[in-house]
Amino acid sequence: MERPDTLEYSVQGFSSYVTNCGIKDTTLDLGVVYSHVPAAGAAIFTKNQFVGEPIKIGRKHNENGIFQALVVNSKNANVATGEDGYKKAMAICSKVATELSIDVTSVLPSSTGVIGHPLPFEKVVSALDSLSENLNEQADFADFAKSIMTTDTFPKFVSAKIGDAVLVGVAKGSGMIEPNMATMLSYFFTDAKISSEKLDGFLRKAANKTFNRLSVDTDTSTSDTLAIFANGLAGEVDEELFYTTLEELCTKLTRMLARDGEGATKLFLVDVNGAANDSEAEKIGRSIVNSPLVKTMIYKGDPNWGRVWMAVGKTTDVRLDESKFSLAWGADGAITKKDSSEVLTRYLQGNEEIILKVNIGVGEGSSRFYGCDLTEGYVKINAYYTT
Amino acid sequence: MERPDTLEYSVQGFSSYVTNCGIKDTTLDLGVVYSHVPAAGAAIFTKNQFVGEPIKIGRKHNENGIFQALVVNSKNANVATGEDGYKKAMAICSKVATELSIDVTSVLPSSTGVIGHPLPFEKVVSALDSLSENLNEQADFADFAKSIMTTDTFPKFVSAKIGDAVLVGVAKGSGMIEPNMATMLSYFFTDAKISSEKLDGFLRKAANKTFNRLSVDTDTSTSDTLAIFANGLAGEVDEELFYTTLEELCTKLTRMLARDGEGATKLFLVDVNGAANDSEAEKIGRSIVNSPLVKTMIYKGDPNWGRVWMAVGKTTDVRLDESKFSLAWGADGAITKKDSSEVLTRYLQGNEEIILKVNIGVGEGSSRFYGCDLTEGYVKINAYYTT
């Protein structure tokens, strides 16, 4: 299972605070992470053209390459709220900066939840009174991960050691997930010393191989944010190792996000090989992982593999040759068309992680995609009430 | 409601035959339409790159611009069946040609149903024995429409008079519907006299404004076919009137297909206006009508219009200006953001046909799209057994 238990490693120089400020109900809805010293930072934001008001501020504050605090509320996305929403997001940043005596441009704000409702920002601002006294000396990232959840069924966090340093990552997201340059909300914190330029490059590269290969429902959030804070307290680390570890942790979080897709019962991995190039492999992988007919087939284990055939063929702008195309199932690709549909049914119904391998047979391009099944649960979560 | 009752007008010079030949169960699974004289013809086929074997034959037979018979089986798509599937489809065409004493290149074949299963073509061929004796003198298109159904819940047919001539259209399709140049299967029959070149142009123009603006589930069928037979027995007609009528009937069938989308309870119409151009309006309309979060909101009438905002914004390759964007609901666009969510809920829950109007506010481009809601029914139909 992808569900994390406790955070294995702790990272020095970060404090946190989480609370319920009553935006919608009595569950955690506000979280702050504070770096004891200004941290080198980098961030990637949604490509949705209608972005949340906090995203507009985050883009500006990201320009300096320095972050010192992160403030996130759930239950309200502060999107489609115009000038008023922007002012509210700025007021929250200012409050955090004042309380922590830091530069307001080093505060990264995020909001996630319903779109188009005015943010009850007075509740947020008053919950931030005496913030510096309320902070945990040692950040509790498992708790922080809880405070940013919406329809997630479990908090998502990971950690790893890199030499003397530690890298921690948290993420939230369950629906409205086809990240375009980042996942819904994901943050990394490290005490490694590393420049914001390096962080920016590493973050983009890792996101392209992980979060950007994830789709729950083809819907790109207005609030997607992926950011990293590096406070340098543990000194320099091997940068290659740092990148490799970052990509590994991004992969783990991506798997958690897919596995916890709204209503999902299965993690669905698609490996595309033999495409004309990597970019065509991506198009094919995305088409398969997003096909409602393939996703429903994964759900109950209907061995109707012709739907994969359809989903590959409907990518009209890639090179395909029907006579060279093949598909197989399982980590080792042992189940093929030659097997009876009973064998495939048994595999599909007997596993929580389904791996599909398609070989296009026309070149060297490859790509891995992350998705989930489509169930009545997805419809229930999204049809009956405003999430 | 979109469900048709009886066919209003009958068209001269066509005979039909429908039967159950036992491909899967005991419902109708084979239909033939025969034109008493060679008819001018035109057809458009799927853009899916992995096409059904009958499509390969249909494309060849379409080159002459002459059709005299149509043979369609349901319950098996004859897709991903290779050389063997092609030979079987050809054998069926030859059988029809022999039985009716017509040229084999004037036979248009179609198959629809499960992908990747060998077609039990002996059953089809023996059901075609003595075909000419078994034909109804006057084609029964309502029955024919039944014989080509798969997961459709009702047969789809329309008719209209054009001067002294009549135009009849039938269609099938419920899932795997985001037609790219045609719907799943749709056929028109007329006794008007009109050249195949004209028919071809008319068919493409009408399809682009109707079937190509329809999406049930983003999945483009491997078997999409739209064809027209014009046997000329009623003589020439006003061509402008012919085109207008053809487009009207295509619109009616498109509405039926959307309304009968797998599991659908509502018809969802999206009017995009004020886009930079028509092509950008199409991208926006397609994004809205395909968004699972918008589709689930339509289902139970959750007034969460922020999801429309998201679905417009996620089209990254169109010109948008958040401050000029607006949306409204209802045929007259009377329900706007100014109304309470109770008003919107009442509209969404109280109507079987939901109309959304978005105004992009940056130009003159417009487009209408046809879709449906996403329900647990869609998941049920597609997850639990091979359809």
Contacts between the chains, C-beta under 8 A, distances in Angstrom:
chain1	res1	chain2	res2	distance
A	47	B	314	7.9
A	47	B	316	5.1
A	48	B	310	6.6
A	48	B	313	4.2
A	48	B	314	4.9
A	48	B	316	7.6
A	49	B	312	7.9
A	49	B	313	4.5
A	49	B	314	7.6
A	49	B	315	7.3
A	49	B	316	6.3
A	49	B	318	7.9
A	49	B	320	4.6
A	49	B	322	7.7
A	50	B	309	5.5
A	50	B	310	6.9
A	50	B	312	6.5
A	50	B	313	3.0
A	50	B	320	7.0
A	50	B	322	5.5
A	50	B	325	7.5
A	51	B	313	7.4
A	77	B	306	7.3
A	79	B	306	6.4
A	79	B	309	6.8
A	79	B	310	7.7
A	80	B	306	5.8
A	80	B	309	4.8
A	80	B	322	7.9
A	82	B	323	7.8
A	114	B	304	6.8
A	114	B	306	6.1
A	115	B	304	7.5
A	115	B	306	2.4
A	115	B	307	6.9
A	115	B	309	5.6
A	115	B	310	6.2
A	116	B	304	7.9
A	116	B	305	6.2
A	116	B	306	3.8
A	116	B	309	6.4
A	116	B	337	7.8
A	117	B	306	7.7
A	175	B	293	6.7
A	176	B	293	6.1
A	176	B	310	6.5
A	178	B	314	7.9
A	180	B	314	7.6
A	180	B	316	6.9
A	217	B	292	4.5
A	217	B	293	6.7
A	218	B	218	7.5
A	218	B	290	7.1
A	218	B	291	7.2
A	218	B	292	6.6
A	219	B	291	5.5
A	219	B	292	6.4
A	219	B	293	5.0
A	219	B	307	7.7
A	219	B	310	6.3
A	219	B	311	6.9
A	219	B	314	6.7
A	220	B	310	7.4
A	220	B	313	7.9
A	220	B	314	4.0
A	221	B	310	7.0
A	222	B	309	7.2
A	222	B	310	5.3
A	222	B	313	5.9
A	290	B	218	7.1
A	291	B	218	7.2
A	291	B	219	5.5
A	292	B	217	4.5
A	292	B	218	6.7
A	292	B	219	6.4
A	292	B	292	7.9
A	292	B	378	7.2
A	292	B	382	7.2
A	293	B	175	6.7
A	293	B	176	6.0
A	293	B	217	6.7
A	293	B	219	5.0
A	293	B	382	5.8
A	296	B	378	7.6
A	296	B	379	5.6
A	296	B	382	3.8
A	296	B	383	4.1
A	297	B	382	7.0
A	297	B	383	7.0
A	299	B	379	7.0
A	299	B	383	4.4
A	300	B	383	4.1
A	300	B	384	5.2
A	302	B	382	7.7
A	302	B	383	6.4
A	302	B	384	6.9
A	302	B	385	6.2
A	302	B	386	5.5
A	303	B	386	7.1
A	304	B	114	6.8
A	304	B	115	7.5
A	304	B	116	8.0
A	304	B	386	4.5
A	304	B	387	7.4
A	305	B	116	6.1
A	306	B	77	7.3
A	306	B	79	6.4
A	306	B	80	5.8
A	306	B	114	6.1
A	306	B	115	2.4
A	306	B	116	3.8
A	306	B	117	7.7
A	307	B	115	6.9
A	307	B	219	7.7
A	309	B	50	5.5
A	309	B	79	6.8
A	309	B	80	4.8
A	309	B	115	5.6
A	309	B	116	6.4
A	309	B	222	7.2
A	310	B	48	6.6
A	310	B	50	6.9
A	310	B	79	7.7
A	310	B	115	6.2
A	310	B	176	6.5
A	310	B	219	6.3
A	310	B	220	7.3
A	310	B	221	7.0
A	310	B	222	5.3
A	311	B	219	6.8
A	312	B	49	7.9
A	312	B	50	6.5
A	313	B	48	4.2
A	313	B	49	4.5
A	313	B	50	3.0
A	313	B	51	7.3
A	313	B	220	7.9
A	313	B	222	5.9
A	314	B	47	7.9
A	314	B	48	4.9
A	314	B	49	7.6
A	314	B	178	7.9
A	314	B	180	7.6
A	314	B	219	6.7
A	314	B	220	4.0
A	315	B	49	7.3
A	316	B	47	5.1
A	316	B	48	7.6
A	316	B	49	6.3
A	316	B	180	6.9
A	318	B	49	7.9
A	320	B	49	4.6
A	320	B	50	7.0
A	322	B	49	7.6
A	322	B	50	5.5
A	322	B	80	7.9
A	323	B	82	7.8
A	325	B	50	7.5
A	337	B	116	7.8
A	374	B	379	6.1
A	374	B	383	7.7
A	375	B	379	5.9
A	375	B	383	7.3
A	376	B	376	4.0
A	376	B	379	4.9
A	376	B	380	7.0
A	378	B	292	7.2
A	378	B	296	7.6
A	378	B	379	7.6
A	379	B	296	5.5
A	379	B	299	6.9
A	379	B	374	6.1
A	379	B	375	5.9
A	379	B	376	4.9
A	379	B	378	7.6
A	379	B	379	6.4
A	380	B	376	7.0
A	382	B	292	7.2
A	382	B	293	5.8
A	382	B	296	3.8
A	382	B	297	7.0
A	382	B	302	7.7
A	383	B	296	4.1
A	383	B	297	7.0
A	383	B	299	4.4
A	383	B	300	4.1
A	383	B	302	6.4
A	383	B	374	7.8
A	383	B	375	7.4
A	384	B	300	5.2
A	384	B	302	6.9
A	385	B	302	6.2
A	386	B	302	5.5
A	386	B	303	7.1
A	386	B	304	4.5
A	387	B	304	7.5
